[in-house]
Amino acid sequence: MPAVLIHGVPDTHHVWDGVREHLTRSDVEAWDLPGFGSPRPENFHCTKEEYVSWLIERLEGIGEPVDLVGHDWGCLLTARVASVRPDLIRTWAGSNGPISA
């Protein structure tokens, strides 16, 4: 089961470089969100739900549950993915996400 790391805004996948240096697993991917290190798809308007849908589509393509980690806005987006599609997630961790009660 791979691990997927999602950065915050306005970062890119490079925010995870220091963390990845200390990991012993070889199945860790750090993705760039559309518009932050990767191009925005046509007609992608950068809403929270569009980012969540984008993440879900990518996770579905993996074909098995993942260990999902999010930081900052990535924390908020991955928490939403975990809440609406728990079948895609084996474990979830988030940091620096301003979560409201």
N, C-alpha and C positions, 0 to 999 in steps of 0.2 A: 504494500500500500504506500503510494508516494506521499510526500509532504508537499504542500503548495503554500508559498509565502506571498502575501498580498501587501503591498506598500500603501502608505498614505499619500496625501496630496500636500504639496506638489512634487513628491518624490518619484523615484523610479525603482526598478528592481535592485539597483545598486545599494539601496538603504540596507539590504540584507547581506551585503558582501562580508562584513565583519563577523556576523553571526555564522554564516555558512562556512567560514574558515575553521570554526570550532566543532562542526558537526562531523560525525563519523559515517553517517548514512550517505549513500550515493544517489538516492532517489528523491532528492529535494529540488524543487523547481521554484524559482522566484519569477512571477509574472509582472509585466508592465500593464497597467490599466490603460485603456484607450485614451489617447490625448496626453499621456504622461510616459514618454519613452517609446510609445508605439502609436501608429496612426489611428485616428478615429474612424470607425466604419462610416460609410455614407449614411446619412439621415440619423446618425447617432447624436442625441441632444444632451448627453451627459447628465441625465437625471439619475437619482439614486436607483430607481427601479430598472433603468436601462443597464446600469453597471451590474446590478444583481443578476439580471437576465443574461448578460454577457458572461459573468462568472459561472452561472449554472450551466450554460451551454458548453463552456470549456471543461467544466468538471464532468459533465455527462460523457464527454469524449474520452475521458480517462478509462471509464468502464469499471471502476471499482471505487469504494469509499476511500477518501483521503484524510490525512491529517492536515487540517486547514488552520493557518495562522494569519492573523491580520494585525496591522499596526495603524493607528490614527484612523483616517477614513477607511482604510482597509479593514480595521477592526469592526467598524459599523457595517460595512458591506458584507463581510464574512459572517457576522452575527445574523444578519438578515437571511443570508443563504442557508445557514444552519437551521434557522427557525422555519423556513418554508420548504426546504428540501433536506431534511435530516438523513435521508437515504444515501446522500452523496458524501456524507461526512462520517469518518470513523471517530476522530477527535477534533476539538476546536479550541483554539487559544487566541486571545486578543490582548492587545496592550494599547494604552493611551487613547482609548475610544471613549468619548464623552457619552455614556449611556444614561438616559434619563429614566427614572422610575415610571 
